[in-house]
């Protein structure tokens, strides 16, 4: 799953959570950024394109 994060309140996690629920209800496997964010912390997280 991908979508805009920068410039949105709470990194747009509400929209990601809503879509994840929709996808899971349809039987799809999904992955969302918030699944990884708590492991690394957003203060130190840098998108791959910033390298």
C-alpha positions as CSV (number, residue, x, y, z in Angstrom):
1,X,0.0,0.0,0.0
2,X,1.3,3.5,-0.8
3,X,0.1,7.0,-0.6
4,X,1.0,10.5,0.6
5,X,2.4,11.0,4.1
6,X,4.3,14.2,4.1
7,X,2.3,17.2,5.1
8,X,-0.6,15.3,6.5
9,X,-1.7,15.2,10.1
10,X,-0.2,12.1,11.8
11,X,1.5,11.2,8.5
12,X,-1.9,10.3,7.0
13,X,-2.1,7.2,9.1
14,X,-5.9,7.4,9.4
15,X,-6.3,7.0,5.7
16,X,-3.9,4.1,5.7
17,X,-5.7,2.4,8.5
18,X,-9.1,2.9,6.8
19,X,-7.8,1.4,3.6
20,X,-6.1,-1.4,5.3
21,X,-9.4,-2.4,7.0
22,X,-11.1,-2.3,3.6
23,X,-8.4,-4.5,2.0
24,X,-8.4,-7.0,4.9
25,X,-12.2,-7.3,4.8
26,X,-11.8,-8.1,1.1
27,X,-9.3,-10.9,1.9
28,X,-6.2,-9.0,0.7
29,X,-2.9,-9.1,2.3
30,X,-1.5,-5.6,2.8
31,X,1.4,-3.7,4.3
32,X,1.3,-0.2,5.5
33,X,4.0,2.2,6.6
34,X,2.7,2.4,10.2
35,X,3.5,-1.3,10.6
36,X,7.2,-0.4,10.4
37,X,7.2,3.1,11.8
38,X,7.0,2.1,15.5
39,X,10.0,-0.1,15.1
40,X,12.3,2.6,13.9
41,X,10.6,5.8,15.1
42,X,9.7,8.6,12.7
43,X,12.1,11.0,14.2
44,X,15.0,9.0,12.7
45,X,13.1,7.6,9.7
46,X,14.2,8.7,6.3
47,X,12.5,7.7,3.0
48,X,14.6,5.6,0.6
49,X,14.6,8.4,-1.9
50,X,16.5,10.7,0.5
51,X,19.6,8.6,0.2
